[in-house]
Each structure stands twice: as structure tokens, then as C-alpha cells.
């Protein structure tokens, strides 16, 4: 049986190339042979390096702009979004709207925007939401997460700080499960500033700006306000389709079965209601009625 010829060595190919170029051949033939020999030389060199002339292109992974980290927020450990480069905590601002940044000027100095490093910001594997860009203060290309603009806090001095949580009732740490931001015309809830117990506060409202409330006897699996109670405190029906908020909120929207039929909207598992004695947007007449009815503030604790 004949043995396969051994592959050419580098010195052999070089010798062939030199001989071809030094012969008195016609210039065109000499050039063609030189190019062919050069190609063979390249193939040998690639083979020697473990490569191939037809090898696939290498792939690269885009560098993350945002990642998650566990930080202490008001004394409790919480998983939040942080800047992938510095590890500093990121925040949301309740007065923002879909496609519109409302923290500008002096506000943006205290709460600098997270600027995009590219036209397609990305997060690490622990950030399941969608990233995007919105035009922020001074034309800055600001990173958004689930449509919500992201910010730093100037008083956070190092990675792990979360001093901005709850500031003025409108600043909150951004979390991986951040509620999506939607257009005002289709959003399930909105947020607005009211006077609550003599102090300014931000609460959830329906599409007409009427304050939303939660009821202390409710549980995460049962609506306790039925019959005559529900006539005074009409339940907020859940919209069909994807749930979204017109303003950034730190809590989560959901649904629960309404005993009277259909489904109710929930916030942090609290079923939501309006109050018939509230006559106009901004009214909070139902606050603390019977010591069991309370306005749904943005930071209301999740119902267990």
C-alpha cells in the first residue's frame, strides 16, 4: 500500500517559491506561480498554528453596562441594579414618564443619569428586562431598563451605598424585576403627588387621577371587601394585556380574582380600590378611614 506523501515543510515551500520567482519565465506566469506558492505557504503556516484557511470567525460578547448586586437597603439585603463598571447603585425617579426624563438641571447634578456606552446597552445574565436609551438632561443618551430611566445618586460614595432609597418619596433603588413603563393612555396605574396627613406624598392613581387605596383585611389570595363595602370602595378592574405603569414605581403590579366577577389589579399583592367620597384628582378622603383603609403609596410594603 502506498503511503500518503508527507506535508511540505516551511523550508520546502520557501524553496519552491524562490525557484519559481528566479526562473526566466514570462512575467505573468511567474507572478501566477508566485501567488499560488504564497497561498500554499500561508496554508502551511496556518496548519502549523492549529488554524485553517477556512476557519470560522471568532465571536465576542458585548460588555455589560448594568449588572446586579446584593446591597443593604434601609438595613435589609436586597438585589438591585448597579453600574457594571463602578458597582454603584442605580435608581428610578417616580415623576418620569415613558420616553420623557423629568430630572434635569439641578436635579441631574444630584442624580446623574447612567449614560449609555453604546447604541445598544446591555446587562448581565441576571438582568431579565429590556434595555434601551432615552434622551436625558442636556441631550445625554440615558440608559433605560424596562423603559425606566436609570440614575446614580451623588451622595452614594462607593459601591454598596444605597443612600438614595426613598428620598422625597420619589427615588427608589432599581431592581431586576422593575415594573415596565407604558404609555399614559394604556397604563394600568399612574402616580401623582398629594398631601397625605399634612405632608406631600406620592400615591398610585387610576387613569383619571383618582387616588387608589388598599384594605387591611385583604390577603394576597382573598379580597375581603365585597357587597356593600365594594359599593363604597369600587375595586379597580385589571386591564387586559400587559400590565404597565405610566410612572416608574418600585413595586409590582398583578391581578387577583374579584368575588363579584372578573379580576382586580394589585400592587405589591394589595388589591386596589377607589373611594366614592373622593370627588377630584388629588383627593385622599379615604386615608385611614376606620383605621383599615390607606392610600396606596409607592413604597407600600408587599402583602404576605
N, C-alpha and C positions, 0 to 999 in steps of 0.2 A: 504493500500500500504506500502510495506516495505521501510524503509528509507536506503539510502546508508550509509555504515559504515563511521565513521569519520576517516580522515587520522591519521596515527600514529604520536605521538609526539616524539620529540627527546629523552625524558626520557624513553618512552616506547620502542623505538628501542634499546636504550642502554641497557635496562634491558634484552631484548631478546638476545642480543649479549653476555652479561655476563653469562646468564644462559646456553647458548649453549656451551660456552667455558669451563664452570666449571663442566659439566656433565662428567661421566665416559664412554664416547663413544669411539669407535675406533678412532685413530688419524686421519685417512683420512676423516671419516665422520665429525669429529669435525672441521677439517680445512675447509671442503667444506661449512659447515653451517656458520662458522665464516666469510668466504669470501662473502657468499650470504647476510648475515646480514649487513656486512660492506657496500656492494653495496647499500642496502636499505637505510642505514644511509646516504650515500652520496646523494642519490636521494632526501631524505627529506630535507637535508641541502640546496641543490640547489634550491628546490622549495621554501624554506623559504626565499631565497635571490632573488627570482624572476627569477632564471635561469632555465635551463632544461638540462637534461643529454645528449640530442641530439641537443643542440643549435648550430647555425651556427658560423663559425669563424669570429672574428672581422676584419674589414678592416682598413687599414691605407693609408694615402695619402702621396706620396713622397714629401719631402721638395724641394721647387723650388730653383734652382741655379741662375736664372735670372728672373727679373720682369720688368715692365715698370714704368716710372715716367715722369712727366712733368718738364722740366728744361729750363732755359734760355740759348739759344744757339745764340751767336752773337746778343744778345738783343731781340730775338724773342722766344716765348714759343714753345717748341717742345717736342713731346712724344718720348722718347728714351729708349733703354735697359740699365738697371743698375744691378749691383750685388745685389742679393736678401738679402745678409747678411749685407752689408755696405751701400747700396744705391748709391755707386759711379758709375759714368757714364762709359759706355763701348764704345770701339772704334773699327774701322776697318782700315786695312792697305792696300792701293792700290797695292803695289808690291807683295802681297801674291798670291798664286795660289791654285787651288783645290788640297787638300792633302799635301800642302807644305807651311810651315811657313818661311818667309824670314826676320823676325825681330828677330835677335839673338844677342848674345854678349852684347855690349854696348847699342844697340837698345832696347833689352829686359829689361835692367835696367831702362831706361827712360819710357818704355812702357811694364810693366809687363803683362804676359799672365793671363787670367782668368783660373785658374786651376780647373779641374773637381773634385767634391767632391765624385763622384761615377762613375761607368762604364756607367751609363745612365743619363746624365744631363737632367734636365727638366726646363721648365719655368712656369710662372703662366698662368692663363686663357687668359690674354691679349696678349700672345705671340703666334701667329698662325703658326709660322715657325717650322722647324725641328731642333732639337739639335743633336750634335754629338761630337766626340773627334778627335783631330789630335795631332800628336807628335810635341811639340814645343821646345823652347830653353832648352838645357840640358836634353832632354827627358821628359819634362813636358807634362802631359796629359791636353791639352788645349781645352777649350770648343769652339765649333763652332755653328753658327746659320745660317741655310740655306747653310751650307758648308763653311761659312766665319769665320776665327779665330777671337776671341774677346780678347781685351786688356783693361788694365787700363792706365791712364796717371799719372806719378809720380807727376806732378805739380798740379793735382787736389787734394786739401787737405781735402775736405769734400763732403758729399752727395749734389748734386745740382750743383757742379762745372762742367764746360764743356770747360776748357781752351785748350783742345787739338784739338778742331774743326778747320780744315783747315791747321794745321801745315804742312809746307813744301809742301802743295798741295796734300798730300797723306794720311793724317789722318782725319777721319771723325767720328762723333758720329754714333753709331749703332742704327737703328730704327726697330720697329716691322715688317715693310714691306720690310726689306732688300732684295735686289735683289739676287737671287740664284747664287751660284758659280758653274761653269761647266767645263768640260774638254776643253782644248785649241782646240782640234780637232773639237768640235761641238759647241763651244760658239758663240753667236751672235756678241759679241764685245770683244775687248781686250783693255788694257790700256798700254801706254808707255810714257816715259819721252822724251820731245822735248825741243827745245829752241823757246820760243814764245815771240816776242817783246824784244829780248835780254835777257830774263830770263828763267830759267828752269821751265817747267810746265808739268803736266801730262794730256794727252788727250786720247780720245777714238780713236780706230783704227779698221779697218776691220781685217779679218783673215790673210791678207797679210801684216799687219803692216802699211797700208796706213791711213793717218790722216782722220778723219771724221769731217764734218762741219755742221753747221746749218745756215739757211737762215732767215734773219729778217722778210721779208714779209709773211712767213708762219704763219698759225694759228694752234691751236690744232685740228681743224676739216677740214683744207683745205691746200693742197700742192700748193704753188704758182709758183714753178719752174717747168715749163713744156716746151715742144717743144725744141727750140734751147738752152734754159737755161739748160735743163736736159742733153744735149749732152756734155756741158762743165762741168756740175756738176752731174755726174751719181748718181741716187738715190740708196741707199743701200737697196736691197731687204731683206725682213724679212724671216728668215728660218722657215721651218715647225717645229711643235712640241714646246716643252717648251723653253721659252727664258731664256738664262743664259749668264753670263759674265765670261770671263776667269780670271778676276781680280776683287777684291772687289770694288764696286762703290757705292756712296751714293744715286744715282738717280735710277729711274725706267725705265725699258725697256718696249716698247709697239709697237703697229702697227697702221698704217693708210693706207687708200686706196690710191693707186697710180693712178693718172688720166690716165696714159698710160697703166694701167692694173696691176693686182697683188697687193701686199701690200709692204709698206716701213717700215723699222724699225725706231722707235722713241726712244729718250732718254729724259726723263722729258717732254714728249709730243712734242719735237722738231723733225721733220723729218730729217733724216741723209743722207749726201751725201759725195762722194769723189770729188777730183778735178783733171782734166786731166793734169794739169801742175805739179802736184806732181809726181816725177819720181821714188822715192825710199822711203822706210820706214823712218820716221822721218822728211820728208819734210812737211813744213807748208806754202807753197807758197800762198795758198788761204786765209790766215789770213787777214781780214779787206779789202778784195777786194770790191771796190765800197762802202765801209763802210756798207755793208749789209751781208757779209759772214764772219763767225767766226769759229775758231776751237772749237770743242766740248770738253770743259774742263770738268773734273769730277764733278765740282760744279756749272755747268751752271744752272741758275735759271729756275724753271719749267715754261713752256709756258702756259699762261692762255687762 
